[in-house]
Amino acid sequence: MEKRIPLSVPTMHGEEMTFIQEAFDKNWIAPLGFNCDNFETELCDYLGGGLHGLSLCSGTAALHLAVKLAGVKRGDTVLCSDMTFAATVNPVSYEGGRQVFIDSDRETWNMDPIALERAFEKYPEARVVVLAHLYGTPAKMDEILDICHRHHAILIEDAAEALSTTYHGRQCGTFGDYNIVSFNGNKIITTSGGGMLLTKRPEDRALAFKLATQARENAPWYQHEMIGYNYRMSNVVAGIGRGQLLHLEEHRERKTAIFRRYEAAFKDLPLTMNPYEADTQPNFWLSCILLDRGDPMALMAKLAEHNVEARPIWKPMHMQPVFAGHDFITAGGEAVNEDIFKRGLCLPSDIKMTAEEQDYVTEIVKSFF
């Protein structure tokens, strides 16, 4: 195919420009402003749960502030999702903590509650858990929340890939003590770059705001009594987010349709798709496959030859050179994440992909076997 079929790229609709133009008309293009305020309110209204939002320059910035609010200090042990993007766990290092990585379960590809319980047995001093929902599929939140409660642990929920995903009817991004979402260019909605911290207490939001604004004190001069950061979101960028938020449900429905078409096309092939539990509604941010036989890198190369983008599953954090020597806890058997990484592949999931283009992708996959 002459036209390249991408993995997932932004989809604009037009309403974004209305909010951007208002920022230009009012000459409010600097960080903060009415678009940021309204974006926070509108997203929190969508999620429910009485959250307080803080729009930031990235999801990573939101995670860093969550780690600080959770009180992570140098030398602290933090129990983290193992199969995720590095941004989920890097902020622990920013604050001098040490990650212990938790394997996934087969049913969701997310943090395994059994492995998490075993990690608390080995590290009873741990007081913070960082959990990510992989590819828009929710983790087993009932079990994980129960474990965190029994061990008096703070939960940081990374819902960067899971905006609009629900678990037992409740939105992901509302379960943790501190929660984050991402609006990076490839996410289900985008602000080109950006993220949001979601807190349950207004005083936490106020402290995060202060830290994100160089920790400036309320004084007529520039007074600083703690280290701060320049993490604010632009009023222009927030305008993009407001326009995108109007189409979030539409994007989720299109992602779901893509997943279902793959599912139907692959039903007789030696592979399975990313799993999820009953009474959950993933957003199907990326449709992924797990090969029963064959090399996923060879399949990725074959797709690339036909101008189709695919990517490996996230490489587990315990396999990353930067985290060599960090502990990795399984449920007691084989390392599930190592197997998923070895056999997995992410397929094109862009909501502008036509049915004909998706058929083209599925035919290449079929020909591989």
C-alpha positions as CSV (number, residue, x, y, z in Angstrom):
1,M,0.0,0.0,0.0
2,E,1.4,3.4,-1.0
3,K,-0.2,5.2,2.0
4,R,1.4,4.4,5.3
5,I,-0.9,2.9,7.9
6,P,0.2,4.3,11.3
7,L,-0.1,2.8,14.7
8,S,-2.0,5.7,16.3
9,V,-1.8,9.4,15.5
10,P,-3.9,12.4,16.5
11,T,-7.4,13.0,15.1
12,M,-8.6,16.6,15.0
13,H,-12.2,17.6,14.6
14,G,-12.4,21.4,14.4
15,E,-13.8,22.4,17.8
16,E,-10.2,22.6,19.0
17,M,-9.7,25.7,16.9
18,T,-12.6,27.5,18.5
19,F,-11.0,27.2,21.9
20,I,-7.5,28.0,20.5
21,Q,-8.9,31.1,18.7
22,E,-10.5,32.3,21.9
23,A,-7.1,32.1,23.6
24,F,-5.6,34.2,20.8
25,D,-8.4,36.7,20.8
26,K,-8.0,37.3,24.5
27,N,-4.2,37.3,24.1
28,W,-3.9,34.5,26.8
29,I,-1.4,32.1,25.3
30,A,0.8,31.8,28.3
31,P,0.6,28.9,30.8
32,L,-2.6,28.7,32.9
33,G,-5.8,30.5,32.0
34,F,-9.5,29.9,31.3
35,N,-8.9,26.9,29.0
36,C,-6.8,25.2,31.6
37,D,-9.4,25.9,34.3
38,N,-12.3,24.7,32.1
39,F,-10.4,21.6,30.9
40,E,-9.8,20.5,34.5
41,T,-13.4,21.0,35.4
42,E,-14.8,19.3,32.3
43,L,-12.5,16.3,32.6
44,C,-13.3,15.8,36.3
45,D,-17.0,16.1,35.5
46,Y,-16.6,13.3,32.9
47,L,-14.6,11.1,35.3
48,G,-16.8,11.7,38.4
49,G,-15.7,10.8,41.9
50,G,-15.3,14.4,43.1
51,L,-11.7,14.7,41.8
52,H,-9.6,17.9,41.6
53,G,-7.6,18.2,38.4
54,L,-4.4,20.0,37.6
55,S,-3.4,20.4,33.9
56,L,0.3,19.9,33.3
57,C,2.8,19.9,30.5
58,S,3.0,16.1,30.4
59,G,1.8,12.9,32.0
60,T,5.3,12.4,33.3
61,A,5.1,15.7,35.2
62,A,1.8,14.6,36.7
63,L,3.4,11.3,37.8
64,H,6.4,13.1,39.3
65,L,4.1,15.4,41.4
66,A,2.0,12.3,42.4
67,V,5.2,10.6,43.7
68,K,6.1,13.8,45.6
69,L,2.6,14.1,47.1
70,A,2.8,10.4,48.1
71,G,5.9,11.3,50.2
72,V,8.5,9.1,48.4
73,K,11.9,9.9,49.8
74,R,15.5,8.7,49.1
75,G,15.9,5.0,49.8
76,D,12.1,4.3,49.9
77,T,10.9,1.0,48.3
78,V,8.1,1.6,45.8
79,L,6.2,-1.3,44.2
80,C,5.6,-0.7,40.5
81,S,4.0,-2.1,37.5
82,D,6.6,-4.0,35.5
83,M,5.1,-4.0,32.0
84,T,4.6,-0.3,31.2
85,F,6.3,2.6,29.6
86,A,9.3,3.9,31.5
87,A,7.6,7.2,32.3
88,T,5.4,5.3,34.8
89,V,8.3,4.4,37.1
90,N,11.0,7.0,36.3
91,P,9.7,9.6,38.7
92,V,10.4,7.2,41.6
93,S,14.1,7.7,40.7
94,Y,13.7,11.4,40.5
95,E,12.9,11.4,44.3
96,G,15.6,8.8,45.1
97,G,13.2,5.9,45.7
98,R,13.9,2.4,44.5
99,Q,11.5,0.5,42.3
100,V,10.5,-3.1,42.9
101,F,8.8,-4.5,39.8
102,I,5.6,-6.6,40.0
103,D,4.7,-9.1,37.3
104,S,1.4,-9.2,35.4
105,D,-1.4,-11.6,35.4
106,R,-2.6,-13.4,32.3
107,E,-6.2,-12.2,32.5
108,T,-5.4,-8.4,32.1
109,W,-1.6,-8.1,31.4
110,N,-1.6,-5.7,34.4
111,M,-0.2,-5.9,37.9
112,D,-0.9,-9.3,39.4
113,P,-2.5,-9.0,42.9
114,I,-0.9,-12.3,44.0
115,A,2.6,-11.0,43.0
116,L,1.8,-7.7,44.8
117,E,0.9,-9.5,48.0
118,R,4.1,-11.4,47.8
119,A,6.0,-8.2,47.3
120,F,4.5,-6.7,50.5
121,E,5.6,-9.9,52.3
122,K,9.1,-9.4,51.2
123,Y,9.1,-5.6,51.6
124,P,6.7,-4.8,54.4
125,E,8.1,-1.3,54.7
126,A,6.8,-0.4,51.2
127,R,4.1,2.4,51.5
128,V,3.5,3.4,47.8
129,V,2.3,1.4,44.8
130,V,2.5,2.7,41.3
131,L,0.0,0.9,38.9
132,A,-0.5,1.3,35.2
133,H,-3.5,0.1,33.1
134,L,-1.9,-1.4,30.0
135,Y,-3.2,-0.5,26.6
136,G,-6.5,0.8,28.0
137,T,-7.3,-2.5,29.9
138,P,-8.1,-2.1,33.6
139,A,-6.2,-4.0,36.3
140,K,-7.9,-6.1,38.9
141,M,-8.7,-3.0,41.0
142,D,-10.8,-4.7,43.7
143,E,-8.0,-7.0,44.7
144,I,-5.3,-4.4,44.4
145,L,-7.2,-1.8,46.4
146,D,-7.8,-4.4,49.2
147,I,-4.1,-5.2,49.3
148,C,-3.1,-1.5,49.5
149,H,-5.6,-0.9,52.2
150,R,-4.4,-3.8,54.3
151,H,-0.8,-2.7,54.0
152,H,-1.6,1.0,54.5
153,A,-0.1,1.8,51.1
154,I,-0.8,4.9,48.9
155,L,-1.9,4.0,45.4
156,I,-0.8,6.1,42.4
157,E,-2.9,5.1,39.4
158,D,-1.3,5.7,36.0
159,A,-4.3,5.9,33.6
160,A,-2.3,7.4,30.8
161,E,-3.5,4.8,28.4
162,A,-6.9,4.2,30.0
163,L,-8.9,7.4,29.7
164,S,-12.6,6.4,29.2
165,T,-11.9,2.8,30.4
166,T,-14.3,1.6,33.1
167,Y,-13.9,-1.1,35.8
168,H,-17.2,-2.3,37.2
169,G,-18.8,0.9,35.9
170,R,-16.2,3.2,37.4
171,Q,-13.8,5.3,35.4
172,C,-10.1,4.4,35.5
173,G,-8.2,7.4,36.9
174,T,-10.5,7.6,39.9
175,F,-9.2,4.7,42.0
176,G,-5.9,5.9,43.3
177,D,-5.0,8.3,46.1
178,Y,-3.3,10.2,43.2
179,N,-4.2,9.6,39.6
180,I,-2.8,10.7,36.2
181,V,-3.9,10.8,32.6
182,S,-1.9,11.6,29.5
183,F,-2.7,13.7,26.4
184,N,0.4,12.7,24.4
185,G,0.0,12.7,20.6
186,N,-0.8,9.0,20.4
187,K,-3.4,8.8,23.2
188,I,-7.1,8.4,22.8
189,I,-7.4,12.2,23.0
190,T,-4.5,14.6,22.8
191,T,-3.4,18.1,23.5
192,S,-0.3,17.5,21.4
193,G,1.5,16.9,24.7
194,G,0.3,17.2,28.2
195,G,-1.3,15.4,31.1
196,M,-3.4,15.9,34.2
197,L,-2.9,15.1,37.9
198,L,-6.2,14.1,39.6
199,T,-6.4,14.3,43.4
200,K,-9.1,13.5,45.9
201,R,-8.2,16.4,48.3
202,P,-8.2,20.1,47.3
203,E,-5.2,20.7,49.5
204,D,-3.2,18.2,47.5
205,R,-4.1,19.9,44.3
206,A,-3.1,23.2,45.8
207,L,0.3,21.9,46.8
208,A,0.8,20.3,43.4
209,F,-0.1,23.6,41.7
210,K,2.5,25.4,43.8
211,L,5.2,22.8,43.0
212,A,4.3,23.0,39.3
213,T,4.7,26.8,39.4
214,Q,8.3,26.9,40.7
215,A,7.0,26.7,44.3
216,R,6.7,30.4,44.4
217,E,5.5,31.7,47.8
218,N,2.7,34.2,48.2
219,A,4.9,37.3,48.5
220,P,5.4,40.5,46.4
221,W,8.9,39.3,45.4
222,Y,10.0,35.9,44.1
223,Q,10.2,33.9,47.3
224,H,11.0,30.2,47.3
225,E,11.1,27.9,50.3
226,M,11.1,24.6,48.5
227,I,12.2,23.3,45.1
228,G,9.6,23.7,42.4
229,Y,9.2,22.9,38.7
230,N,7.9,24.5,35.5
231,Y,5.2,21.9,34.8
232,R,2.2,24.1,33.8
233,M,0.1,23.5,30.8
234,S,-0.3,26.2,28.1
235,N,-3.7,27.9,27.8
236,V,-3.5,27.2,24.0
237,V,-2.7,23.5,24.5
238,A,-5.6,23.2,27.0
239,G,-7.9,24.5,24.3
240,I,-7.0,21.6,22.1
241,G,-7.8,19.3,25.0
242,R,-11.3,20.9,25.5
243,G,-12.1,20.3,21.8
244,Q,-10.8,16.7,22.0
245,L,-12.8,15.9,25.1
246,L,-16.0,16.5,23.2
247,H,-15.1,13.5,21.0
248,L,-13.7,11.1,23.7
249,E,-16.7,8.7,23.6
250,E,-16.6,8.7,19.8
251,H,-12.9,7.9,19.9
252,R,-13.5,5.0,22.3
253,E,-16.2,3.6,20.1
254,R,-14.0,3.7,17.1
255,K,-11.1,2.0,19.0
256,T,-13.6,-0.7,20.1
257,A,-14.7,-1.3,16.5
258,I,-11.1,-1.7,15.4
259,F,-10.5,-4.3,18.1
260,R,-13.7,-6.2,17.2
261,R,-12.8,-6.3,13.5
262,Y,-9.3,-7.7,14.4
263,E,-10.9,-10.2,16.8
264,A,-13.3,-11.5,14.1
265,A,-10.6,-11.7,11.5
266,F,-8.1,-13.6,13.7
267,K,-10.5,-16.1,15.3
268,D,-8.9,-19.1,13.4
269,L,-5.3,-18.0,13.7
270,P,-2.7,-19.2,16.2
271,L,-2.8,-16.0,18.3
272,T,-4.8,-14.3,21.0
273,M,-5.6,-10.6,21.6
274,N,-5.0,-8.5,24.6
275,P,-7.4,-9.9,27.3
276,Y,-9.8,-8.2,29.7
277,E,-12.2,-9.3,32.5
278,A,-15.9,-9.4,32.5
279,D,-17.7,-6.2,33.8
280,T,-14.9,-4.0,32.5
281,Q,-15.0,-1.8,29.4
282,P,-11.5,-1.2,28.0
283,N,-11.0,1.8,25.7
284,F,-8.9,-0.5,23.4
285,W,-6.3,2.2,22.9
286,L,-4.1,-0.3,21.1
287,S,-5.1,-3.6,19.7
288,C,-2.4,-6.2,20.5
289,I,-1.8,-9.8,19.6
290,L,0.1,-12.6,21.3
291,L,1.5,-15.2,18.9
292,D,1.2,-18.9,19.7
293,R,3.9,-19.6,17.2
294,G,6.2,-17.5,15.0
295,D,8.4,-14.5,15.7
296,P,6.6,-11.2,16.3
297,M,9.6,-9.2,15.1
298,A,9.4,-11.1,11.8
299,L,5.8,-10.2,11.5
300,M,6.6,-6.6,12.4
301,A,9.2,-6.6,9.6
302,K,6.7,-8.1,7.1
303,L,4.1,-5.4,8.0
304,A,6.8,-2.7,7.6
305,E,7.6,-4.0,4.1
306,H,3.9,-3.2,3.3
307,N,4.0,0.3,4.8
308,V,2.2,-0.8,8.0
309,E,3.4,0.4,11.4
310,A,3.5,-2.1,14.3
311,R,5.4,-2.1,17.5
312,P,6.6,-4.6,20.1
313,I,4.7,-4.8,23.4
314,W,6.3,-2.6,26.2
315,K,9.6,-4.2,27.2
316,P,9.2,-5.0,31.0
317,M,11.0,-2.6,33.3
318,H,12.9,-5.4,35.1
319,M,14.5,-6.2,31.7
320,Q,15.7,-2.6,31.1
321,P,19.4,-2.0,31.5
322,V,18.8,1.2,33.5
323,F,17.0,-0.9,36.2
324,A,19.5,-3.8,36.3
325,G,19.7,-5.2,39.8
326,H,16.1,-4.1,40.8
327,D,14.0,-6.8,42.3
328,F,11.2,-8.4,40.2
329,I,8.4,-10.3,42.0
330,T,6.2,-12.9,40.3
331,A,3.2,-14.8,41.5
332,G,5.5,-17.8,42.1
333,G,5.7,-19.3,38.6
334,E,7.1,-18.2,35.3
335,A,7.5,-14.5,34.5
336,V,4.3,-13.6,32.7
337,N,5.7,-10.3,31.4
338,E,8.7,-11.9,29.8
339,D,6.5,-14.3,27.9
340,I,4.1,-11.5,26.7
341,F,7.1,-9.4,25.6
342,K,8.5,-12.3,23.7
343,R,5.3,-13.1,21.8
344,G,3.4,-9.8,21.6
345,L,2.9,-7.1,19.0
346,C,0.8,-3.9,18.8
347,L,-1.2,-3.5,15.6
348,P,-2.4,-0.3,13.9
349,S,-5.2,1.2,15.9
350,D,-5.7,4.6,14.5
351,I,-9.3,5.7,14.5
352,K,-9.0,7.1,11.0
353,M,-8.0,3.7,9.6
354,T,-10.7,2.6,7.1
355,A,-12.2,-0.9,7.1
356,E,-10.3,-1.5,3.8
357,E,-7.0,-0.5,5.4
358,Q,-7.7,-2.7,8.3
359,D,-8.5,-5.6,6.0
360,Y,-5.2,-5.0,4.3
361,V,-3.4,-5.3,7.7
362,T,-5.3,-8.5,8.6
363,E,-4.5,-10.1,5.3
364,I,-0.8,-9.5,5.9
365,V,-1.1,-11.1,9.3
366,K,-2.9,-14.1,7.9
367,S,-0.3,-14.6,5.2
368,F,2.4,-14.6,7.9
369,F,1.0,-17.9,9.1
